[in-house]
Amino acid sequence: MNIQIGDMMPEGTFNIMKDDQPSKIDSEKLFSNKNVLIFAVPGAFTPGCSMKHLPGFISNQNEIYSKGIDQIACLAVNDIYVMSAWAKSYNIPDEILMISDGNCDYTKKIGLQADSTAFGMGIRSRRYALVADDSTITQLFIDEPGKIEISTAESILSNL
């Protein structure tokens, strides 16, 4: 079952790169007492994610933060080394936390996994964005497969 507005973000752990070393952050530290915007992509370096989804969050990060968001995070079912390389390749600022859900564990907990085995990509995340205020989901935007519409930075900004 997919998460819904009003649900609490489940417990879990993400991989992040800290000081160029793999590290972990648990969901409590990420979400507690903060207003967090997560946008999830099917895969780092993929054309839609790199050219259409990610750039809006980079260019609009200051405006997003000015609307009361405490942390922007990008989640993908990629390993942390791929996420780090993607961040460096696209000059993603430190203000956007790149989080890896390499085994798709957290994505499955929230019911937003997508079977991309037909494309040789395995199980990935659906494309979505959510806002969680102190771990409670207050906004949720899930794109239809193959679409990049309602989870964009511009769409989120119009709803903040």
BALOBA-1460 file (C-alpha; in Angstrom, 3 decimals):
// residues 160
<rec num="1" residu="m" x="0.000" y="0.000" z="0.000"/>
<rec num="2" residu="n" x="1.269" y="3.464" z="-0.888"/>
<rec num="3" residu="i" x="1.836" y="6.054" z="1.781"/>
<rec num="4" residu="q" x="-0.753" y="8.801" z="1.966"/>
<rec num="5" residu="i" x="-1.085" y="12.322" z="3.293"/>
<rec num="6" residu="g" x="-1.335" y="12.138" z="7.089"/>
<rec num="7" residu="d" x="0.832" y="9.014" z="7.357"/>
<rec num="8" residu="m" x="4.034" y="9.032" z="9.376"/>
<rec num="9" residu="m" x="7.278" y="8.358" z="7.545"/>
<rec num="10" residu="p" x="8.401" y="4.865" z="8.576"/>
<rec num="11" residu="e" x="11.635" y="4.106" z="10.350"/>
<rec num="12" residu="g" x="14.562" y="3.339" z="8.113"/>
<rec num="13" residu="t" x="18.121" y="4.167" z="7.206"/>
<rec num="14" residu="f" x="19.549" y="5.887" z="4.152"/>
<rec num="15" residu="n" x="23.092" y="6.037" z="2.824"/>
<rec num="16" residu="i" x="24.620" y="9.458" z="2.297"/>
<rec num="17" residu="m" x="28.086" y="10.718" z="1.431"/>
<rec num="18" residu="k" x="29.660" y="12.788" z="4.195"/>
<rec num="19" residu="d" x="33.165" y="14.222" z="3.801"/>
<rec num="20" residu="d" x="33.602" y="11.955" z="0.750"/>
<rec num="21" residu="q" x="32.951" y="8.876" z="2.893"/>
<rec num="22" residu="p" x="29.861" y="6.657" z="2.892"/>
<rec num="23" residu="s" x="27.735" y="7.342" z="5.946"/>
<rec num="24" residu="k" x="24.223" y="6.678" z="7.163"/>
<rec num="25" residu="i" x="21.338" y="8.812" z="8.300"/>
<rec num="26" residu="d" x="18.257" y="7.349" z="9.918"/>
<rec num="27" residu="s" x="14.765" y="8.549" z="9.179"/>
<rec num="28" residu="e" x="14.326" y="10.009" z="12.658"/>
<rec num="29" residu="k" x="17.315" y="12.302" z="12.217"/>
<rec num="30" residu="l" x="16.197" y="13.265" z="8.713"/>
<rec num="31" residu="f" x="12.549" y="13.995" z="9.507"/>
<rec num="32" residu="s" x="12.185" y="14.847" z="13.207"/>
<rec num="33" residu="n" x="11.375" y="18.475" z="13.992"/>
<rec num="34" residu="k" x="11.917" y="19.499" z="10.362"/>
<rec num="35" residu="n" x="9.884" y="20.251" z="7.285"/>
<rec num="36" residu="v" x="11.511" y="17.997" z="4.679"/>
<rec num="37" residu="l" x="10.929" y="17.863" z="0.935"/>
<rec num="38" residu="i" x="11.983" y="14.609" z="-0.698"/>
<rec num="39" residu="f" x="11.896" y="14.182" z="-4.425"/>
<rec num="40" residu="a" x="12.537" y="10.687" z="-5.728"/>
<rec num="41" residu="v" x="13.808" y="9.716" z="-9.127"/>
<rec num="42" residu="p" x="13.911" y="6.346" z="-10.897"/>
<rec num="43" residu="g" x="17.654" y="6.588" z="-11.481"/>
<rec num="44" residu="a" x="20.648" y="8.847" z="-11.247"/>
<rec num="45" residu="f" x="22.102" y="9.853" z="-14.607"/>
<rec num="46" residu="t" x="18.967" y="8.824" z="-16.502"/>
<rec num="47" residu="p" x="17.872" y="11.423" z="-19.070"/>
<rec num="48" residu="g" x="14.540" y="12.439" z="-17.539"/>
<rec num="49" residu="c" x="15.964" y="12.629" z="-14.041"/>
<rec num="50" residu="s" x="19.095" y="14.512" z="-15.040"/>
<rec num="51" residu="m" x="17.653" y="16.869" z="-17.628"/>
<rec num="52" residu="k" x="14.069" y="17.448" z="-16.497"/>
<rec num="53" residu="h" x="13.549" y="16.612" z="-12.821"/>
<rec num="54" residu="l" x="16.746" y="17.472" z="-10.939"/>
<rec num="55" residu="p" x="17.527" y="20.875" z="-12.541"/>
<rec num="56" residu="g" x="14.348" y="22.478" z="-11.206"/>
<rec num="57" residu="f" x="15.265" y="21.628" z="-7.634"/>
<rec num="58" residu="i" x="18.746" y="23.034" z="-8.117"/>
<rec num="59" residu="s" x="17.558" y="26.303" z="-9.662"/>
<rec num="60" residu="n" x="14.635" y="26.735" z="-7.250"/>
<rec num="61" residu="q" x="16.280" y="25.604" z="-4.024"/>
<rec num="62" residu="n" x="16.460" y="29.092" z="-2.473"/>
<rec num="63" residu="e" x="12.792" y="29.759" z="-3.169"/>
<rec num="64" residu="i" x="11.844" y="26.322" z="-1.799"/>
<rec num="65" residu="y" x="13.807" y="26.976" z="1.391"/>
<rec num="66" residu="s" x="12.182" y="30.410" z="1.689"/>
<rec num="67" residu="k" x="8.765" y="28.693" z="1.813"/>
<rec num="68" residu="g" x="9.584" y="26.956" z="5.104"/>
<rec num="69" residu="i" x="11.307" y="23.810" z="3.923"/>
<rec num="70" residu="d" x="14.242" y="22.910" z="6.201"/>
<rec num="71" residu="q" x="15.815" y="20.204" z="4.017"/>
<rec num="72" residu="i" x="15.563" y="19.189" z="0.370"/>
<rec num="73" residu="a" x="16.590" y="15.591" z="-0.308"/>
<rec num="74" residu="c" x="16.861" y="13.622" z="-3.528"/>
<rec num="75" residu="l" x="16.258" y="9.879" z="-3.187"/>
<rec num="76" residu="a" x="17.119" y="7.195" z="-5.706"/>
<rec num="77" residu="v" x="17.476" y="3.444" z="-5.673"/>
<rec num="78" residu="n" x="21.139" y="3.716" z="-6.608"/>
<rec num="79" residu="d" x="24.201" y="3.060" z="-4.501"/>
<rec num="80" residu="i" x="25.776" y="5.958" z="-2.637"/>
<rec num="81" residu="y" x="28.781" y="6.082" z="-4.975"/>
<rec num="82" residu="v" x="26.505" y="6.626" z="-7.972"/>
<rec num="83" residu="m" x="24.562" y="9.289" z="-6.060"/>
<rec num="84" residu="s" x="27.820" y="11.018" z="-5.122"/>
<rec num="85" residu="a" x="29.109" y="10.900" z="-8.702"/>
<rec num="86" residu="w" x="25.794" y="12.282" z="-9.938"/>
<rec num="87" residu="a" x="25.976" y="15.127" z="-7.418"/>
<rec num="88" residu="k" x="29.514" y="16.006" z="-8.506"/>
<rec num="89" residu="s" x="28.717" y="15.677" z="-12.207"/>
<rec num="90" residu="y" x="25.741" y="18.020" z="-12.010"/>
<rec num="91" residu="n" x="27.203" y="20.397" z="-9.413"/>
<rec num="92" residu="i" x="24.417" y="19.629" z="-6.996"/>
<rec num="93" residu="p" x="24.875" y="21.957" z="-4.029"/>
<rec num="94" residu="d" x="25.317" y="20.626" z="-0.504"/>
<rec num="95" residu="e" x="21.936" y="22.147" z="0.376"/>
<rec num="96" residu="i" x="20.325" y="19.242" z="-1.492"/>
<rec num="97" residu="l" x="20.951" y="16.026" z="0.418"/>
<rec num="98" residu="m" x="21.541" y="13.075" z="-1.902"/>
<rec num="99" residu="i" x="20.197" y="9.931" z="-0.260"/>
<rec num="100" residu="s" x="20.673" y="6.403" z="-1.472"/>
<rec num="101" residu="d" x="18.119" y="3.664" z="-0.968"/>
<rec num="102" residu="g" x="20.384" y="1.194" z="-2.733"/>
<rec num="103" residu="n" x="18.437" y="-1.962" z="-1.904"/>
<rec num="104" residu="c" x="15.039" y="-0.271" z="-2.325"/>
<rec num="105" residu="d" x="14.212" y="-1.104" z="1.303"/>
<rec num="106" residu="y" x="12.746" y="2.276" z="2.269"/>
<rec num="107" residu="t" x="11.006" y="2.741" z="-1.056"/>
<rec num="108" residu="k" x="9.272" y="-0.609" z="-0.583"/>
<rec num="109" residu="k" x="8.240" y="0.382" z="2.966"/>
<rec num="110" residu="i" x="6.365" y="3.365" z="1.587"/>
<rec num="111" residu="g" x="4.957" y="1.379" z="-1.346"/>
<rec num="112" residu="l" x="6.450" y="3.503" z="-4.105"/>
<rec num="113" residu="q" x="8.660" y="0.954" z="-5.840"/>
<rec num="114" residu="a" x="8.460" y="0.409" z="-9.591"/>
<rec num="115" residu="d" x="9.379" y="-2.719" z="-11.496"/>
<rec num="116" residu="s" x="11.768" y="-1.559" z="-14.200"/>
<rec num="117" residu="t" x="13.169" y="-4.995" z="-14.997"/>
<rec num="118" residu="a" x="11.772" y="-4.761" z="-18.531"/>
<rec num="119" residu="f" x="14.251" y="-1.913" z="-19.074"/>
<rec num="120" residu="g" x="17.174" y="-3.703" z="-17.396"/>
<rec num="121" residu="m" x="17.009" y="-1.432" z="-14.352"/>
<rec num="122" residu="g" x="15.576" y="-3.773" z="-11.695"/>
<rec num="123" residu="i" x="13.301" y="-2.497" z="-8.965"/>
<rec num="124" residu="r" x="13.458" y="1.289" z="-8.664"/>
<rec num="125" residu="s" x="11.508" y="4.129" z="-7.112"/>
<rec num="126" residu="r" x="8.515" y="5.722" z="-8.722"/>
<rec num="127" residu="r" x="8.932" y="9.405" z="-9.462"/>
<rec num="128" residu="y" x="7.385" y="11.393" z="-6.631"/>
<rec num="129" residu="a" x="7.837" y="14.273" z="-4.223"/>
<rec num="130" residu="l" x="6.569" y="14.603" z="-0.703"/>
<rec num="131" residu="v" x="6.687" y="17.073" z="2.136"/>
<rec num="132" residu="a" x="6.922" y="15.674" z="5.659"/>
<rec num="133" residu="d" x="6.497" y="18.004" z="8.620"/>
<rec num="134" residu="d" x="8.022" y="16.419" z="11.734"/>
<rec num="135" residu="s" x="7.709" y="12.988" z="10.039"/>
<rec num="136" residu="t" x="4.045" y="13.429" z="9.024"/>
<rec num="137" residu="i" x="3.327" y="13.570" z="5.301"/>
<rec num="138" residu="t" x="1.553" y="16.829" z="4.530"/>
<rec num="139" residu="q" x="1.866" y="16.807" z="0.735"/>
<rec num="140" residu="l" x="2.370" y="13.973" z="-1.742"/>
<rec num="141" residu="f" x="2.853" y="14.183" z="-5.499"/>
<rec num="142" residu="i" x="3.200" y="10.895" z="-7.415"/>
<rec num="143" residu="d" x="3.774" y="11.014" z="-11.149"/>
<rec num="144" residu="e" x="2.308" y="8.441" z="-13.475"/>
<rec num="145" residu="p" x="4.938" y="6.067" z="-14.946"/>
<rec num="146" residu="g" x="6.952" y="7.790" z="-17.668"/>
<rec num="147" residu="k" x="5.737" y="11.268" z="-16.688"/>
<rec num="148" residu="i" x="7.542" y="14.189" z="-15.056"/>
<rec num="149" residu="e" x="4.744" y="16.569" z="-14.184"/>
<rec num="150" residu="i" x="3.407" y="16.859" z="-10.654"/>
<rec num="151" residu="s" x="6.615" y="16.050" z="-8.735"/>
<rec num="152" residu="t" x="8.632" y="18.873" z="-10.282"/>
<rec num="153" residu="a" x="10.097" y="21.704" z="-8.235"/>
<rec num="154" residu="e" x="7.801" y="24.155" z="-9.986"/>
<rec num="155" residu="s" x="4.731" y="22.089" z="-9.093"/>
<rec num="156" residu="i" x="5.847" y="21.756" z="-5.488"/>
<rec num="157" residu="l" x="6.518" y="25.500" z="-5.236"/>
<rec num="158" residu="s" x="3.001" y="26.270" z="-6.406"/>
<rec num="159" residu="n" x="1.696" y="24.125" z="-3.532"/>
<rec num="160" residu="l" x="3.928" y="25.365" z="-0.705"/>
